[in-house]
Amino acid sequence: MRHFVHAARAVLIGLAVLLAPAARADDDTLQVGLVGAISMTHWPLLIGLKKGYYAAEHIKLDLIHTQSSGAVLQQLAAGSIEVTVSAALTEPLYAISKGAPISLVRLEIQMPPYAIEAKAQYKKLEDLRGRTIMIDAPTGITKIYVERMLVPHHVDPSTVDYVYAGATGARFNALMSGAVDATILLPPFSFSAEERGYSNLGLVADYAGDLPFTGAAVNTNWASKHPDALRRFLDAHNKSVQWFLDPRNRQESIDIMVEASKLKPEVIAKTYDFLRSRPYFEPTGRVSRGKMAALLAAVKQLGDFQGATDVARYVLPGIGQLGD
């Protein structure tokens, strides 16, 4: 009997050794496109990596940073990356409407956390008439946001001079250098500008709270061949968002972002509290029909968008979850 027990144990140990490499081989590596350097929009991604949520789903992430949403979408359409998270939503809408093999699978930040920051001499939005404002792109989402703020303050968008930079860090640097009079910034860059004496002329969420900001999109050719890997990625990502939104995790969330961004803890703490002050992050993983319909209507108003306004046209069937 003792001989049998030892033999059985040897067999189990042998099986464990044989199975261990197979389990690692089953991990799926996803090339994930990100806009700019590490920023607050990437917070859930950093949490999922640190807490092991992706690893638990046998997902490995290869993070690829680019300078603009347009560049990320080009790589996504070409299939050189499989997924993008925290991507501004107008670029996917344009790309999908023109037949690119891309679909949305999730809303992420469901209202814009931007502020318009300006040189100290400008105290109100009316002061920007005739001034130079930096936004992301001629048909980018930040143009929509800025004009949502200018028009109620009787500033005709045709009276401002737009210049462009895709990443919020580049826009911050342009403002600091004096190259532009105002720009639109995400925290913590917006807080850093104010600490240096620049004027906060208003929060975009007060004017465009109905418009979603970022989402996750996939290459549909890849997704059709790897639906299970995509579902596991999204499951892990949803857990990361929910962990971030739990106030019990405030300090650890701050620590994770401080480690990744190398920014001061007090700046990151202020950013965390700001992002928890309103429902900026979408907690469920759903794509809101109402918010997407509002965004499609706003994009149409830019004048050169010819795509359909059916929200389902832009969401991956069987994976993306449409909600109200």
N, C-alpha and C positions, 0 to 999 in steps of 0.2 A: 504493500500500500504506500509506504514511504517512497519507494522508487517511483511509483506512479505519480505521486504529488510533485516530486522533483522534476519528473519528465514533463508534466503538464505546465509547471511554472516556467520551465525552459522554453516550451513552445510559445507561451504567452509573451515572454520577454522577446523572443525572436520576432513574433508578429508585431510587437510594438516598435521594434527597431525598423522593421520593413515598412510599416505604415507611416512612420514619422516623416521621411522624405516625401512620400506621396502627398501628405497633408500640406506640406509647404509648397509642393509643386502645383497644388490646386489653387493657390493664391492667384487672384487676377490683378494685374498691374494696370492702372488707369492713368493715362496722360491727361492731366487736369490743367486747363489754361486759366491763368489769373491775370487781371489787369493791374499793372504797377507792382510796386514792392508790397510787402506785407502791410495790410491796412485793416481798419475796423470791419470792413465788409468780409474779411476772411476769418473772423473770430471763430465761428462754429467749426470751420475746417481745422484750425489749429487745436481746438478742444478735442475734436474727434481723433486727431493724431496722438495728442498727449494722453488722453484717457483710454486709448486702445479700442475705440468703437469700430474703426475701419478694420483693424487687425482681427478683431473678433468675428468679423464677417468675411475674413480671408480676402481682404482688399488691400492692395498696396497702392500708394499714390505717388506719381511722378509729377511734381509741381513745376509748371512752365510759366514764367512771368513774361508778359509783353507790355508794351507802352500804351496800348489803347484797346478798347472793346472791338474796334474794327479789325485790328490785327488778330485778336483772339478768334473772331468769327471766321476770318479767312482760313486760319489753321483748322478750325473745327469743320468747316465745309470741305476742306481738302482731305480730311481724315488723318492729319498728322497729330491731332489730339482727339480724344474721345468725348471729353466732357469739359464744360466750363461752368464754374460757379461764380456767383457775385458779378455776373455780366449785366451791364446796362441793357435794358430790354428793347430799345428801339432798333439796335443793330440786328438782333435775331428776327424781329418782325420784318424788316426790309429784306433780309436774306431769305427767309422762308417764303415771302410773297413772290420772290424772283425764282423760286424753285430749288434753292439750296437744300441739301439733305440734312436739315437741322430741325429739331423740335424742342420745345420747352418741356421740362418735366417737373418744374417746381418754381413757385415764387419764393424769394428769400427775404429781401427787405421790401415791405409792402407799402411804405410811404417814404418820401425822400428826406434823409437826415441832413441835408445840405443847409448852409447859410451863405448869404452873399456878404463877402468881406470887402471893404474898400479902404482907400487911403484915408488918413485921419481927417482931412478937410471935408470929406463927404459925410454928411450926417443923416441923410434920408434918401430914399430911393429916387425921389425927384431930382436929386443932385447928379444923377448918372446920365441925364440927358446930354448927348453930345460927347460922352466919354467912351473910353476903350474898356471893354469887358471881355474877359477870357472865359470861354466855355469849352465843352469837349469837342464838338464837331458841328458843321453847318446844319446837319439834320439830326444832331444828337439829342439825347434826353435832357441834358442840362439847358439846351436852348429853350425847350418847352417850359422848364421850371423857371428860368429867368424871366421869360415873357409873361408867365402867369403872375409874376410879382410886379413887373414894370407897368403893365397895362392898367391895373387898378389905380396906379399912382400917376396916371396921365403922362407916361413916358412912351412915346411911339417907338417900337423896336427898330424902326428904320432910322431913328435919330442916333442910335448908338453904333459904335464901331466894334464889331466882333472879331476877335482873334481866337486861335484854337490850340488846345493841348489836351490830350486824352486822359492823362492821369492827374489826380488831385494834387499829388506831390509836385508835378511840373507847374501846375497853375499857382500853387503856393510860392514856388521859387520865383515865378514871374512877378507876382505881387510884391514880394520882398525886394526884388531888384528895381522896382519902380517902372517896369516895362508896361504895366497895365494899371488902370485906375481902380478896377474892381474885378473880382472873380467869384466863382462859386466853389466852396470848399466843404469837404467832409471833416468831421472831427477825427483825430485830434488837431488837424491842421487849422481848423477854424478857431479853436481855442488858443493855439500858438500865435495866430495872427492878432487876436484880441489882446493877448498878453504883451505884444509888442506895440500896442497903441493903435492898431487898425480898427475901423468901425464895423460893427455888426449891423447890417441894414435890414436884417430880418431872416426868419427861418422859412425855408421853402414849404415845410409841412403845414404852415398856416395858410398857404395859398394853393397847394397842390396835394393835399392829403388824400385825395381820391386816386392818385396816380401811383402805381407801383414803381419801384426803382430798379431792383435787380432780380435775376432769376438764374436757374440752372438750366442749361441746354445741352443736348447731346447730338452727336453725329448719328443719324438714323440708320445708316448702313451698318455701323458698328453695333448699335442698339438692337437691330433685328437679329444679329448673330449672338448677342450676349445679354439677353433680357434678364437672366438670373443675376449676373454680375451687377447690372445696373440697379436692379431692385435692392440688392444687398448694400450697394453704395448709398442709395437713397435712405434706406432704413438706418444706416449708421449716421448719415448726415442729419436726419430728423432727430435722432437721439442727442446729437451734438447741440442742435439748436435748443432743444428742450432743456438740456443741462445748463446752457448759458442763461436761459430765462428764469431758472430757479434762483431766487434771491439768496438761498443758502450757499450758493456757489460763487458769490460775488468776489470774495478775496482771491480764490483760486483762479477764477476767470481773469482777474486783473494780473495775477502773477504770470499766467500763461502768455498773455499779450505783451507784458513787459519783457519777458524772456525772448519772445520772437521779434519784437519791434525795436528793442533797445531804447525805448523812450522812457521818460521819467514816470515812476509809479503814480504820482499825483495827477499827471496828464491823462494816463490811462484810466485811473479811477474816475475822473471827471467824464471821460468818454463813456465808460460803462454806465454811469448813472444817467447820462443823457440818453443813451440807447434804451434804458429801462423806463424812462420817463413817459414814453408813449409806445404804442404797439408797433414799433418799427419792424421787428423780425416776425415773419410769418411762422407760427408755431407748428402747424399741422402738416405741411408739405403740399397743401392743395393750391390750385391755381384758381383764383377768384374770377368768375365770369364778369362780375360787375366792375372790378378794378381793371381787368384787361380790356373790357369794352370801352371804359373811359380813356385808357391809354391809346387804343386804336383810333378813337375819335380825335384825340389831341394830335396824334401823328398825322392824321389826315389833314388837319388844319395847317401843317407845315407846307402843304401844297404839292409835294412830289411823290406821295405814297399812293400807289394804285392797287394795293393788296386788298384781299377780302376782309370784311369786318367780323366774320364768324370766328369767335374765340377758339372753338374746337379745332379750327384749321391749323393752329399754331402749337397745339399740345399733342404729345406723343400718345397715340391710342394704346390702351392697355397698361400704361405705366403712369403717365401724368393723371392726377386726380383733379377733376373739375369740381369746384364748389360754387356757392353763391357769392 
